[in-house]
């Protein structure tokens, strides 16, 4: 049991900055806790855009509910994060807080990315 490692959980992810013309997308590991996951996202933002963009208080984390493809459900805590981590297909969307819309059809870069991945 000491050498047992649970299988890695990955998600397709998309990060959109407030200008809605700058984004990051790809695959990301779903770490064991929500805090570890936030740290990983922060590292991706810092690496891609620079330290000045990496303040996670400026972003909200969502997953796309595949039963209702227009619905972004916010991930706020470990409990819901662990639920999302158990899903078969995981699509994570990280939006700057200045982006008001929460339906992917109203956010063209997110909609095009999502439609291209399913």
C-alpha positions in Angstrom: 0.0 0.0 0.0 2.9 2.4 0.6 3.6 2.5 -3.2 0.0 2.9 -4.2 -0.7 6.1 -6.1 -4.2 6.8 -7.3 -4.5 7.4 -11.1 -3.9 10.9 -12.3 -7.1 12.9 -13.0 -6.8 15.4 -15.8 -9.1 18.1 -17.2 -9.3 20.1 -20.3 -9.0 23.7 -19.2 -9.4 27.2 -20.6 -8.3 30.5 -18.9 -9.7 33.7 -20.2 -8.3 37.2 -19.3 -10.6 40.2 -18.9 -9.9 41.5 -22.4 -11.5 38.2 -23.8 -8.8 38.1 -26.5 -6.0 36.5 -24.3 -6.3 32.9 -23.2 -4.6 29.7 -22.2 -5.9 26.2 -22.9 -4.8 22.7 -22.7 -4.8 19.8 -20.2 -4.2 20.2 -16.5 -3.8 17.8 -13.6 -6.6 17.8 -11.1 -4.5 17.9 -7.9 -5.7 16.2 -4.7 -7.1 19.4 -3.1 -8.6 22.6 -4.5 -5.8 24.7 -3.0 -3.2 22.7 -4.8 -5.2 23.0 -8.0 -5.5 26.8 -7.7 -1.7 26.9 -7.2 -1.2 24.9 -10.4 -3.5 27.3 -12.3 -1.7 30.2 -10.9 1.6 28.8 -12.0 0.2 28.3 -15.6 -1.0 31.9 -15.7 2.3 33.3 -14.3 4.3 31.2 -16.8 2.2 32.2 -19.8 1.3 35.9 -19.0 3.7 37.0 -16.2 3.5 37.5 -12.5 1.3 40.6 -12.7 -1.6 38.5 -14.1 -1.3 35.6 -11.6 -3.4 37.0 -8.7 -6.0 34.3 -8.3 -8.4 36.6 -6.5 -9.0 38.1 -9.9 -10.4 34.8 -11.3 -13.3 32.5 -10.8 -13.1 28.8 -11.4 -15.9 26.9 -13.1 -16.6 23.5 -14.7 -18.9 23.0 -17.6 -21.8 20.8 -16.6 -22.1 18.4 -19.5 -25.7 17.7 -18.7 -26.4 21.3 -19.3 -23.7 22.5 -21.7 -24.5 26.2 -21.3 -24.1 26.1 -17.5 -20.9 27.1 -15.9 -20.9 25.9 -12.3 -18.5 27.6 -10.0 -16.0 25.6 -8.0 -15.6 27.4 -4.6 -14.5 24.8 -2.2 -12.8 21.4 -1.7 -16.1 19.5 -1.4 -17.4 20.6 -4.8 -13.9 20.3 -6.3 -13.7 16.7 -5.2 -17.1 16.0 -6.8 -15.9 17.5 -10.1 -12.7 15.5 -9.9 -14.7 12.3 -10.0 -16.5 13.1 -13.3 -15.6 11.1 -16.4 -15.0 14.2 -18.6 -13.9 17.4 -17.0 -13.9 20.9 -18.6 -12.5 23.6 -16.4 -13.0 27.3 -17.3 -11.2 30.0 -15.4 -12.6 33.5 -16.1 -11.4 36.9 -15.0 -13.9 38.4 -12.6 -14.6 41.3 -15.0 -16.2 38.9 -17.4 -19.9 39.0 -16.6 -21.4 36.2 -18.6 -21.8 32.7 -17.1 -23.3 31.0 -20.2 -20.6 29.7 -22.6 -22.5 30.7 -25.7 -22.1 34.3 -24.6 -18.3 34.0 -24.3 -17.1 33.3 -27.9 -13.6 32.1 -27.1 -14.9 29.7 -24.5 -17.7 28.5 -26.7 -15.4 27.9 -29.7 -12.9 26.1 -27.5 -15.5 23.9 -25.9 -17.2 23.0 -29.2 -13.8 22.1 -30.7 -13.0 19.7 -27.8 -16.3 17.7 -27.6 
